[in-house]
């Protein structure tokens, strides 16, 4: 997430509510590049309260997945499973199973939050490397289509 200034106050956008807020509205997180959480304090509090109310600290892995899909992507586990059946349990890009046996990941548009489909980890990371920019992906595809392997003497 980028941090920018509006007047004298550094600002940041919450990944959950998408609101631009002063940096002091985010908890400190030394593992992040900008040293602040990706979620604002209000969203973090709401998430904690929901987890407490629903007893989510003592749940099965399927229950945790259900909670994560609802919280992160706005879909239920049942909706995930419908997508999975529509894709025959395979990645929407390469048509393969996830290499490590884990469930496919939910691919979503980072600007709108809309779910696009399910991907294996390598394809999801590949899209991330191209920053979800269609023109970069198209340029990479064109490059691969016309570039002959180079023989190094």
Secondary structure, DSSP 4 states (H G I P E B T S, - for coil): --EEEETTEEEEE-TTT--EEEGGGEEE-TTSTTSEEEEEHHHHHHHHHHHHHTTTTS--HHHHHHHHIIIIIS--HHHHHHHHHHTTTS-TTT----TTSPPPEEEE-TTT--EEEEE-HHHHHHHHHTTT-HHHHHHHHHHHHHPPPPPP-
